[in-house]
């Protein structure tokens, strides 16, 4: 089973269920089981707001129509959070853990302002509405503001000061998306415009999916439900979760099937609920884009006919660009808002969903981990309430990442401005003491995030460890990707529980070096953490 802070929260729920005590006061034992514990974050609301007095026996959970036993149960009531000061870090020490970077919170909301998939005129309207909402956001809401253009940008990371976010957004310039303009090119004009359209749509899909994965990696170490409010004009093709798997609305989009499934699984594992907000507001028509035209289709369709004229392709069927966003909202337990001119109200309602969340956990039946998509249904005994949770999960066991997976995911964190938090990391940088000006990096990884097994009195495991030396423009100057075997005694394991599993590396000084990226991946589960360490100016 993949172990992360998410699983520590579930361990707490399990301990609380057995001991009959609140989760907040339960111990956090490390529990190893042979099958995956599926977590559901459930929102229950009535006309007055969140419903917080339900018990475990008030819920029923069905996996593919069959009832399952609820093994874990808890309630996170975030309406009156008690702020807790972040733990101060020693000098020249850096971490990817959010609870060390700012005030801790039991919820987290990311506002993603999508310029890549939104018409320029619609961006101005959406930004105006978002500014109105930020000025009225409740205090102590834990919110971050990101922007999506040709890459993912952090406009402001998590803060409980909405005025800071409003000031940041006010200084953000709307961006005209050239890829979006080229996506809508009339495909009958020429062979070159079809090439251009295909490339533009492909790039939009790639950038969007990988950005969603980056956000999932960022929130993987935060316990409980997280909200992603995605303010966007739409997405180029349709996603469906049915018939035992994920499917895409266009047969020509099959090249993105695995990337789309990987994105859905990342959102699943990070417990992220997606709230798409259509940036165009109230529309009088369905705005559509043509789906991808595959290279095979294009080559087979174009050619020269008997008269020497260029044969034109058949136009692909249009697809509602809201469908993918609607599917992600339903699948993750969020809610989509479209055809409304009051975007600020839609965004506020999404944030209000985090006020109180029930967390249910169950073990799939024996033999149910069939690598397919499973539909889930949650029922409660209370009448006249709205019940919302994600609609399914991929019944996959944790598996060791392949060498290609390791390379690809490490490459992703190098180009990603967000730290991955699936493994909590602290890193200290100091001069090595050598005359060559080199640095010593000491890293400590959170033991509960690692999959270790006890054999003959020793705790064993294996990590992939990346050290990447980066220039100011993000160019990799030098990098090492090594395997590190773990074999520690029980006494060392107990010490590492408190202080983290430590390892280090001496880094030679390199012309143009401004930042060192450390990435750590569990070789058994693919659980991933990363932290960036500035080295300019050099530490004293």
MARVEXZA-374943 format. One record per residue (C-alpha): residue in three letters; z, x, y. Coordinates in nm, 3 decimals, padded with zeros to 5 digits. Example, Ala and Ser with C-alpha at 12.3 -4.5 7.8 and 13.67 -1.06 7.14 Angstrom:
<sites>
{site ALA {00.780 01.230 -00.450}} {site SER {00.714 01.367 -00.106}} 
</sites>
This chain:
<sites>
{site UNK {00.000 00.000 00.000}} {site UNK {-00.083 00.130 00.343}} {site UNK {00.237 00.211 00.533}} {site UNK {00.249 00.184 00.912}} {site UNK {00.483 00.037 01.172}} {site UNK {00.327 -00.293 01.073}} {site UNK {00.465 -00.247 00.724}} {site UNK {00.804 -00.134 00.857}} {site UNK {00.824 -00.471 01.033}} {site UNK {00.738 -00.646 00.706}} {site UNK {00.996 -00.436 00.521}} {site UNK {01.247 -00.558 00.777}} {site UNK {01.143 -00.916 00.708}} {site UNK {01.182 -00.863 00.334}} {site UNK {01.526 -00.710 00.377}} {site UNK {01.629 -00.993 00.605}} {site UNK {01.506 -01.256 00.359}} {site UNK {01.710 -01.102 00.077}} {site UNK {02.024 -01.032 00.279}} {site UNK {02.014 -01.355 00.480}} {site UNK {02.047 -01.171 00.813}} {site UNK {01.823 -01.162 01.121}} {site UNK {01.540 -00.912 01.107}} {site UNK {01.659 -00.743 01.426}} {site UNK {01.979 -00.632 01.249}} {site UNK {01.831 -00.556 00.909}} {site UNK {01.782 -00.201 00.789}} {site UNK {01.425 -00.070 00.760}} {site UNK {01.395 00.052 00.399}} {site UNK {01.071 00.204 00.280}} {site UNK {00.935 -00.025 00.011}} {site UNK {00.654 00.081 -00.220}} {site UNK {00.475 -00.196 -00.408}} {site UNK {00.172 -00.199 -00.633}} {site UNK {-00.018 -00.463 -00.442}} {site UNK {-00.088 -00.546 -00.083}} {site UNK {00.150 -00.763 00.117}} {site UNK {-00.067 -00.989 00.334}} {site UNK {00.079 -01.062 00.678}} {site UNK {00.007 -01.375 00.882}} {site UNK {00.111 -01.421 01.243}} {site UNK {00.137 -01.794 01.305}} {site UNK {00.147 -01.974 01.642}} {site UNK {00.309 -02.319 01.645}} {site UNK {00.303 -02.516 01.971}} {site UNK {00.361 -02.872 02.086}} {site UNK {00.313 -03.036 02.426}} {site UNK {00.626 -02.865 02.562}} {site UNK {00.523 -02.514 02.454}} {site UNK {00.614 -02.287 02.160}} {site UNK {00.809 -02.435 01.867}} {site UNK {01.083 -02.192 01.763}} {site UNK {01.317 -02.386 01.531}} {site UNK {01.111 -02.390 01.211}} {site UNK {01.247 -02.246 00.887}} {site UNK {01.073 -02.070 00.600}} {site UNK {01.070 -02.390 00.395}} {site UNK {00.879 -02.568 00.675}} {site UNK {00.568 -02.360 00.599}} {site UNK {00.311 -02.371 00.322}} {site UNK {00.044 -02.105 00.272}} {site UNK {-00.272 -02.150 00.064}} {site UNK {-00.495 -01.863 -00.052}} {site UNK {-00.839 -02.004 -00.142}} {site UNK {-00.680 -02.346 -00.175}} {site UNK {-00.400 -02.232 -00.407}} {site UNK {-00.037 -02.227 -00.285}} {site UNK {00.132 -01.886 -00.265}} {site UNK {00.499 -01.797 -00.238}} {site UNK {00.613 -01.681 00.107}} {site UNK {00.782 -01.345 00.042}} {site UNK {00.863 -01.255 00.403}} {site UNK {00.950 -01.467 00.704}} {site UNK {01.053 -01.399 01.062}} {site UNK {01.026 -01.519 01.421}} {site UNK {00.958 -01.308 01.730}} {site UNK {01.065 -01.500 02.043}} {site UNK {00.930 -01.304 02.340}} {site UNK {00.998 -01.550 02.620}} {site UNK {01.302 -01.362 02.747}} {site UNK {01.253 -00.998 02.644}} {site UNK {01.529 -00.751 02.714}} {site UNK {01.362 -00.445 02.869}} {site UNK {01.445 -00.118 02.700}} {site UNK {01.391 00.215 02.867}} {site UNK {01.149 00.449 02.696}} {site UNK {01.293 00.763 02.538}} {site UNK {01.228 01.063 02.760}} {site UNK {01.013 01.335 02.606}} {site UNK {01.099 01.704 02.633}} {site UNK {00.878 01.920 02.859}} {site UNK {00.527 01.995 02.730}} {site UNK {00.566 01.730 02.457}} {site UNK {00.314 01.449 02.407}} {site UNK {00.302 01.144 02.183}} {site UNK {00.079 00.855 02.081}} {site UNK {00.376 00.621 02.039}} {site UNK {00.378 00.346 02.301}} {site UNK {00.756 00.307 02.284}} {site UNK {00.793 00.661 02.415}} {site UNK {00.535 00.623 02.689}} {site UNK {00.668 00.318 02.873}} {site UNK {00.905 00.026 02.844}} {site UNK {00.906 -00.109 02.492}} {site UNK {00.785 -00.457 02.419}} {site UNK {00.751 -00.683 02.117}} {site UNK {00.405 -00.795 02.230}} {site UNK {00.098 -00.627 02.370}} {site UNK {-00.206 -00.777 02.542}} {site UNK {-00.529 -00.596 02.626}} {site UNK {-00.766 -00.737 02.887}} {site UNK {-01.115 -00.611 02.804}} {site UNK {-01.360 -00.655 03.093}} {site UNK {-01.702 -00.638 02.930}} {site UNK {-01.979 -00.519 03.163}} {site UNK {-02.201 -00.412 02.872}} {site UNK {-02.268 -00.768 02.751}} {site UNK {-02.229 -00.960 03.080}} {site UNK {-02.484 -01.036 03.350}} {site UNK {-02.410 -00.862 03.680}} {site UNK {-02.374 -01.191 03.873}} {site UNK {-02.132 -01.328 03.614}} {site UNK {-01.914 -01.016 03.639}} {site UNK {-01.831 -01.088 04.004}} {site UNK {-01.717 -01.441 03.919}} {site UNK {-01.514 -01.326 03.617}} {site UNK {-01.346 -01.047 03.811}} {site UNK {-01.244 -01.289 04.087}} {site UNK {-01.088 -01.521 03.830}} {site UNK {-00.913 -01.232 03.654}} {site UNK {-00.766 -01.109 03.983}} {site UNK {-00.622 -01.457 04.045}} {site UNK {-00.465 -01.456 03.701}} {site UNK {-00.315 -01.107 03.735}} {site UNK {-00.139 -01.203 04.056}} {site UNK {00.033 -01.490 03.875}} {site UNK {00.112 -01.317 03.546}} {site UNK {00.480 -01.341 03.439}} {site UNK {00.695 -01.029 03.494}} {site UNK {00.757 -00.803 03.192}} {site UNK {00.426 -00.902 03.031}} {site UNK {00.306 -00.591 02.847}} {site UNK {-00.062 -00.573 02.950}} {site UNK {-00.336 -00.308 02.959}} {site UNK {-00.674 -00.324 03.132}} {site UNK {-00.982 -00.170 02.967}} {site UNK {-01.350 -00.184 03.061}} {site UNK {-01.654 -00.178 02.833}} {site UNK {-01.983 -00.041 02.967}} {site UNK {-02.185 00.229 02.790}} {site UNK {-01.848 00.343 02.656}} {site UNK {-01.491 00.219 02.646}} {site UNK {-01.282 00.306 02.954}} {site UNK {-00.909 00.283 03.016}} {site UNK {-00.871 00.141 03.364}} {site UNK {-00.493 00.118 03.325}} {site UNK {-00.286 00.149 03.010}} {site UNK {00.010 -00.073 02.926}} {site UNK {00.238 -00.173 03.209}} {site UNK {00.471 -00.460 03.294}} {site UNK {00.364 -00.454 03.661}} {site UNK {00.074 -00.700 03.706}} {site UNK {00.023 -00.595 04.068}} {site UNK {-00.073 -00.246 03.954}} {site UNK {-00.334 -00.399 03.722}} {site UNK {-00.465 -00.619 04.005}} {site UNK {-00.502 -00.316 04.233}} {site UNK {-00.680 -00.125 03.958}} {site UNK {-00.924 -00.409 03.891}} {site UNK {-00.989 -00.454 04.265}} {site UNK {-01.109 -00.093 04.277}} {site UNK {-01.336 -00.129 03.973}} {site UNK {-01.705 -00.158 04.056}} {site UNK {-01.915 -00.407 03.861}} {site UNK {-02.184 -00.240 03.653}} {site UNK {-02.536 -00.365 03.594}} {site UNK {-02.594 -00.331 03.220}} {site UNK {-02.936 -00.181 03.164}} {site UNK {-02.899 -00.230 02.789}} {site UNK {-02.836 -00.601 02.845}} {site UNK {-03.145 -00.630 03.068}} {site UNK {-03.361 -00.453 02.811}} {site UNK {-03.222 -00.672 02.532}} {site UNK {-03.381 -00.977 02.693}} {site UNK {-03.727 -00.825 02.731}} {site UNK {-04.000 -01.063 02.612}} {site UNK {-04.095 -00.920 02.275}} {site UNK {-04.459 -01.040 02.287}} {site UNK {-04.559 -00.806 02.568}} {site UNK {-04.624 -00.493 02.367}} {site UNK {-04.517 -00.275 02.079}} {site UNK {-04.324 -00.054 02.324}} {site UNK {-04.118 -00.341 02.462}} {site UNK {-04.020 -00.447 02.110}} {site UNK {-03.904 -00.090 02.048}} {site UNK {-03.708 -00.099 02.373}} {site UNK {-03.552 -00.436 02.296}} {site UNK {-03.455 -00.331 01.946}} {site UNK {-03.296 -00.009 02.072}} {site UNK {-03.105 -00.187 02.350}} {site UNK {-02.961 -00.452 02.118}} {site UNK {-02.872 -00.192 01.857}} {site UNK {-02.687 00.019 02.113}} {site UNK {-02.496 -00.284 02.246}} {site UNK {-02.386 -00.375 01.894}} {site UNK {-02.284 -00.018 01.809}} {site UNK {-02.088 00.037 02.131}} {site UNK {-01.913 -00.300 02.111}} {site UNK {-01.812 -00.275 01.745}} {site UNK {-01.686 00.081 01.776}} {site UNK {-01.492 -00.005 02.091}} {site UNK {-01.321 -00.291 01.907}} {site UNK {-01.234 -00.047 01.628}} {site UNK {-01.091 00.196 01.886}} {site UNK {-00.872 -00.078 02.030}} {site UNK {-00.753 -00.167 01.678}} {site UNK {-00.667 00.198 01.614}} {site UNK {-00.477 00.205 01.942}} {site UNK {-00.260 -00.094 01.846}} {site UNK {-00.221 -00.018 01.473}} {site UNK {00.126 00.130 01.527}} {site UNK {00.263 -00.157 01.738}} {site UNK {00.457 -00.413 01.530}} {site UNK {00.388 -00.785 01.551}} {site UNK {00.104 -00.986 01.700}} {site UNK {-00.124 -00.835 01.965}} {site UNK {-00.375 -01.017 02.185}} {site UNK {-00.721 -00.894 02.284}} {site UNK {-00.858 -01.105 02.570}} {site UNK {-01.230 -01.025 02.572}} {site UNK {-01.401 -01.133 02.895}} {site UNK {-01.770 -01.118 02.813}} {site UNK {-02.107 -01.285 02.844}} {site UNK {-02.167 -01.283 02.469}} {site UNK {-02.274 -01.077 02.166}} {site UNK {-02.624 -01.024 02.022}} {site UNK {-02.591 -01.179 01.676}} {site UNK {-02.393 -01.425 01.468}} {site UNK {-02.099 -01.338 01.241}} {site UNK {-01.978 -01.570 00.965}} {site UNK {-01.684 -01.538 00.727}} {site UNK {-01.769 -01.750 00.427}} {site UNK {-01.893 -01.748 00.069}} {site UNK {-01.644 -01.481 -00.026}} {site UNK {-01.758 -01.223 00.228}} {site UNK {-01.873 -01.153 00.580}} {site UNK {-02.232 -01.243 00.664}} {site UNK {-02.451 -01.198 00.968}} {site UNK {-02.657 -01.480 01.111}} {site UNK {-02.977 -01.277 01.113}} {site UNK {-03.111 -01.113 00.797}} {site UNK {-03.253 -00.842 01.024}} {site UNK {-02.902 -00.736 01.126}} {site UNK {-02.795 -00.618 00.780}} {site UNK {-02.775 -00.257 00.898}} {site UNK {-02.459 -00.357 01.089}} {site UNK {-02.294 -00.545 00.802}} {site UNK {-02.064 -00.259 00.701}} {site UNK {-01.979 -00.167 01.061}} {site UNK {-01.901 -00.532 01.136}} {site UNK {-01.686 -00.563 00.826}} {site UNK {-01.508 -00.239 00.917}} {site UNK {-01.436 -00.383 01.261}} {site UNK {-01.300 -00.708 01.115}} {site UNK {-01.078 -00.516 00.875}} {site UNK {-00.946 -00.294 01.156}} {site UNK {-00.853 -00.602 01.363}} {site UNK {-00.692 -00.749 01.050}} {site UNK {-00.479 -00.442 00.974}} {site UNK {-00.370 -00.409 01.338}} {site UNK {-00.270 -00.781 01.362}} {site UNK {-00.492 -00.840 01.665}} {site UNK {-00.584 -01.192 01.770}} {site UNK {-00.910 -01.207 01.967}} {site UNK {-00.942 -01.444 02.266}} {site UNK {-01.302 -01.441 02.391}} {site UNK {-01.343 -01.578 02.744}} {site UNK {-01.703 -01.655 02.840}} {site UNK {-01.763 -01.478 03.171}} {site UNK {-02.045 -01.710 03.281}} {site UNK {-01.808 -02.004 03.330}} {site UNK {-01.947 -02.356 03.310}} {site UNK {-02.308 -02.345 03.190}} {site UNK {-02.565 -02.620 03.159}} {site UNK {-02.753 -02.453 02.876}} {site UNK {-02.693 -02.230 02.578}} {site UNK {-02.772 -01.873 02.676}} {site UNK {-02.951 -01.700 02.388}} {site UNK {-03.071 -01.360 02.287}} {site UNK {-03.309 -01.270 02.009}} {site UNK {-03.146 -01.107 01.706}} {site UNK {-03.237 -00.761 01.587}} {site UNK {-03.588 -00.697 01.461}} {site UNK {-03.552 -00.450 01.175}} {site UNK {-03.770 -00.145 01.150}} {site UNK {-03.906 -00.272 00.819}} {site UNK {-04.003 -00.606 00.972}} {site UNK {-04.162 -00.441 01.272}} {site UNK {-04.370 -00.196 01.070}} {site UNK {-04.482 -00.468 00.832}} {site UNK {-04.578 -00.705 01.112}} {site UNK {-04.758 -00.479 01.352}} {site UNK {-05.099 -00.338 01.267}} {site UNK {-05.467 -00.374 01.341}} {site UNK {-05.651 -00.682 01.214}} {site UNK {-06.013 -00.704 01.103}} {site UNK {-06.135 -00.742 01.461}} {site UNK {-05.952 -00.431 01.580}} {site UNK {-05.698 -00.627 01.784}} {site UNK {-05.327 -00.555 01.772}} {site UNK {-05.153 -00.814 01.556}} {site UNK {-04.844 -00.962 01.727}} {site UNK {-04.514 -01.014 01.543}} {site UNK {-04.362 -01.350 01.471}} {site UNK {-04.086 -01.417 01.722}} {site UNK {-03.743 -01.404 01.557}} {site UNK {-03.525 -01.713 01.568}} {site UNK {-03.290 -01.725 01.868}} {site UNK {-02.915 -01.721 01.812}} {site UNK {-02.628 -01.847 02.026}} {site UNK {-02.468 -01.534 02.170}} {site UNK {-02.126 -01.700 02.167}} {site UNK {-02.123 -01.742 01.788}} {site UNK {-01.996 -01.394 01.700}} {site UNK {-01.714 -01.422 01.951}} {site UNK {-01.622 -01.769 01.825}} {site UNK {-01.612 -01.639 01.467}} {site UNK {-01.388 -01.345 01.558}} {site UNK {-01.152 -01.577 01.748}} {site UNK {-01.121 -01.816 01.456}} {site UNK {-01.093 -01.543 01.195}} {site UNK {-00.819 -01.350 01.379}} {site UNK {-00.615 -01.654 01.484}} {site UNK {-00.712 -01.639 01.850}} {site UNK {-00.894 -01.898 02.055}} {site UNK {-01.228 -01.896 02.238}} {site UNK {-01.269 -02.027 02.593}} {site UNK {-01.616 -02.115 02.718}} {site UNK {-01.789 -02.375 02.933}} {site UNK {-01.502 -02.366 03.181}} {site UNK {-01.493 -02.262 03.544}} {site UNK {-01.118 -02.190 03.535}} {site UNK {-01.114 -01.854 03.360}} {site UNK {-00.770 -01.766 03.496}} {site UNK {-00.618 -02.065 03.315}} {site UNK {-00.793 -01.968 02.993}} {site UNK {-00.658 -01.613 03.017}} {site UNK {-00.308 -01.735 03.099}} {site UNK {-00.312 -01.966 02.795}} {site UNK {-00.406 -01.674 02.573}} {site UNK {-00.111 -01.471 02.703}} {site UNK {00.122 -01.769 02.652}} {site UNK {00.034 -01.768 02.281}} {site UNK {00.238 -01.449 02.248}} {site UNK {00.557 -01.622 02.367}} {site UNK {00.673 -01.695 02.010}} {site UNK {00.518 -01.591 01.681}} {site UNK {00.618 -01.662 01.322}} {site UNK {00.536 -01.383 01.076}} {site UNK {00.476 -01.478 00.713}} {site UNK {00.405 -01.240 00.429}} {site UNK {00.282 -01.309 00.076}} {site UNK {00.160 -01.115 -00.224}} {site UNK {-00.182 -01.220 -00.359}} {site UNK {-00.186 -01.340 -00.718}} {site UNK {-00.253 -01.091 -00.996}} {site UNK {-00.622 -01.010 -01.009}} {site UNK {-00.684 -01.161 -00.664}} {site UNK {-00.763 -00.826 -00.500}} {site UNK {-01.132 -00.868 -00.570}} {site UNK {-01.273 -00.693 -00.260}} {site UNK {-01.390 -01.029 -00.123}} {site UNK {-01.305 -01.240 00.177}} {site UNK {-01.027 -01.495 00.111}} {site UNK {-00.978 -01.805 00.322}} {site UNK {-00.618 -01.887 00.417}} {site UNK {-00.467 -02.215 00.531}} {site UNK {-00.119 -02.264 00.680}} {site UNK {00.056 -02.600 00.695}} {site UNK {00.390 -02.700 00.850}} {site UNK {00.606 -03.005 00.792}} {site UNK {00.644 -03.075 01.165}} {site UNK {00.413 -03.343 01.302}} {site UNK {00.220 -03.341 01.632}} {site UNK {00.202 -02.962 01.658}} {site UNK {-00.084 -02.714 01.683}} {site UNK {-00.076 -02.448 01.411}} {site UNK {-00.294 -02.142 01.446}} {site UNK {-00.328 -01.824 01.242}} {site UNK {-00.610 -01.607 01.121}} {site UNK {-00.834 -01.781 00.873}} {site UNK {-00.861 -01.519 00.606}} {site UNK {-00.833 -01.160 00.487}} {site UNK {-01.035 -00.907 00.292}} {site UNK {-00.870 -00.866 -00.049}} {site UNK {-00.903 -00.489 -00.063}} {site UNK {-00.657 -00.232 -00.191}} {site UNK {-00.585 00.075 00.014}} {site UNK {-00.811 00.353 -00.104}} {site UNK {-00.857 00.719 -00.030}} {site UNK {-01.120 00.782 00.239}} {site UNK {-01.428 00.978 00.134}} {site UNK {-01.518 01.305 00.302}} {site UNK {-01.784 01.119 00.500}} {site UNK {-01.523 00.862 00.610}} {site UNK {-01.289 01.137 00.725}} {site UNK {-01.564 01.309 00.923}} {site UNK {-01.682 00.983 01.080}} {site UNK {-01.335 00.861 01.179}} {site UNK {-01.232 01.199 01.319}} {site UNK {-01.557 01.202 01.515}} {site UNK {-01.469 00.858 01.648}} {site UNK {-01.130 00.963 01.788}} {site UNK {-01.286 01.264 01.962}} {site UNK {-01.514 01.036 02.168}} {site UNK {-01.250 00.764 02.205}} {site UNK {-01.023 00.770 02.515}} {site UNK {-00.748 00.586 02.323}} {site UNK {-00.497 00.747 02.088}} {site UNK {-00.490 00.610 01.735}} {site UNK {-00.134 00.500 01.650}} {site UNK {-00.148 00.425 01.275}} {site UNK {00.057 00.744 01.227}} {site UNK {00.315 00.813 01.494}} {site UNK {00.282 01.169 01.629}} {site UNK {00.468 01.399 01.864}} {site UNK {00.314 01.731 01.964}} {site UNK {00.465 02.018 02.161}} {site UNK {00.259 02.294 02.317}} {site UNK {00.398 02.633 02.418}} {site UNK {00.271 02.989 02.460}} {site UNK {00.248 03.169 02.127}} {site UNK {00.399 03.485 02.272}} {site UNK {00.089 03.685 02.194}} {site UNK {-00.091 03.884 02.461}} {site UNK {-00.417 03.695 02.399}} {site UNK {-00.286 03.384 02.581}} {site UNK {-00.298 03.165 02.271}} {site UNK {-00.090 02.848 02.223}} {site UNK {00.138 02.726 01.949}} {site UNK {00.109 02.354 01.869}} {site UNK {00.398 02.195 01.677}} {site UNK {00.331 01.846 01.542}} {site UNK {00.575 01.594 01.393}} {site UNK {00.438 01.293 01.203}} {site UNK {00.640 00.977 01.136}} {site UNK {00.729 00.967 00.765}} {site UNK {00.727 00.584 00.735}} {site UNK {00.357 00.590 00.826}} {site UNK {00.271 00.822 00.535}} {site UNK {00.207 00.732 00.171}} {site UNK {00.431 00.974 -00.020}} {site UNK {00.539 00.943 -00.382}} {site UNK {00.839 01.097 -00.557}} {site UNK {00.771 01.308 -00.861}} {site UNK {01.023 01.539 -01.032}} {site UNK {01.253 01.532 -00.730}} {site UNK {00.985 01.615 -00.472}} {site UNK {00.796 01.393 -00.228}} {site UNK {00.423 01.457 -00.252}} {site UNK {00.119 01.357 -00.050}} {site UNK {-00.178 01.497 00.136}} {site UNK {-00.303 01.486 00.494}} {site UNK {-00.630 01.560 00.669}} {site UNK {-00.551 01.743 00.993}} {site UNK {-00.793 01.789 01.281}} {site UNK {-00.749 02.027 01.574}} {site UNK {-01.032 01.990 01.826}} {site UNK {-01.063 02.202 02.141}} {site UNK {-01.230 02.001 02.418}} {site UNK {-01.396 02.089 02.747}} {site UNK {-01.360 01.877 03.062}} {site UNK {-01.668 01.670 02.973}} {site UNK {-01.542 01.602 02.619}} {site UNK {-01.762 01.865 02.453}} {site UNK {-01.609 02.011 02.137}} {site UNK {-01.567 02.384 02.190}} {site UNK {-01.416 02.450 01.850}} {site UNK {-01.266 02.237 01.574}} {site UNK {-01.091 02.270 01.240}} {site UNK {-01.055 01.998 00.977}} {site UNK {-00.816 02.103 00.702}} {site UNK {-00.632 01.943 00.413}} {site UNK {-00.256 01.984 00.408}} {site UNK {-00.058 01.928 00.091}} {site UNK {00.293 01.780 00.123}} {site UNK {00.560 01.872 -00.132}} {site UNK {00.915 01.845 00.006}} {site UNK {01.258 01.809 -00.149}} {site UNK {01.462 01.493 -00.119}} {site UNK {01.688 01.663 00.136}} {site UNK {01.389 01.764 00.350}} {site UNK {01.253 01.412 00.314}} {site UNK {01.574 01.263 00.451}} {site UNK {01.564 01.504 00.746}} {site UNK {01.198 01.420 00.809}} {site UNK {01.291 01.051 00.816}} {site UNK {01.482 01.122 01.137}} {site UNK {01.279 01.404 01.294}} {site UNK {00.930 01.360 01.151}} {site UNK {00.729 01.575 00.912}} {site UNK {00.663 01.902 01.096}} {site UNK {00.369 02.142 01.087}} {site UNK {00.202 02.369 01.337}} {site UNK {-00.096 02.581 01.432}} {site UNK {-00.169 02.867 01.670}} {site UNK {-00.469 02.789 01.893}} {site UNK {-00.662 03.074 02.051}} {site UNK {-00.744 03.045 02.418}} {site UNK {-01.105 02.950 02.477}} {site UNK {-01.317 02.951 02.798}} {site UNK {-01.343 02.599 02.940}} {site UNK {-01.061 02.458 02.724}} {site UNK {-00.875 02.174 02.900}} {site UNK {-00.748 01.957 02.613}} {site UNK {-00.652 01.979 02.246}} {site UNK {-00.692 01.673 02.025}} {site UNK {-00.475 01.652 01.714}} {site UNK {-00.578 01.400 01.449}} {site UNK {-00.381 01.324 01.132}} {site UNK {-00.513 01.105 00.849}} {site UNK {-00.331 01.010 00.531}} {site UNK {-00.556 01.121 00.245}} {site UNK {-00.437 00.835 00.022}} {site UNK {-00.477 00.540 00.259}} {site UNK {-00.689 00.649 00.558}} {site UNK {-00.402 00.568 00.795}} {site UNK {-00.484 00.753 01.120}} {site UNK {-00.299 00.889 01.422}} {site UNK {-00.413 01.104 01.712}} {site UNK {-00.268 01.257 02.027}} {site UNK {-00.424 01.450 02.315}} {site UNK {-00.256 01.756 02.464}} {site UNK {-00.364 01.885 02.808}} {site UNK {-00.374 02.265 02.831}} {site UNK {-00.494 02.318 03.185}} {site UNK {-00.298 02.459 03.350}} {site UNK {-00.142 02.640 03.057}} {site UNK {00.221 02.551 02.980}} {site UNK {00.493 02.775 03.115}} 
</sites>
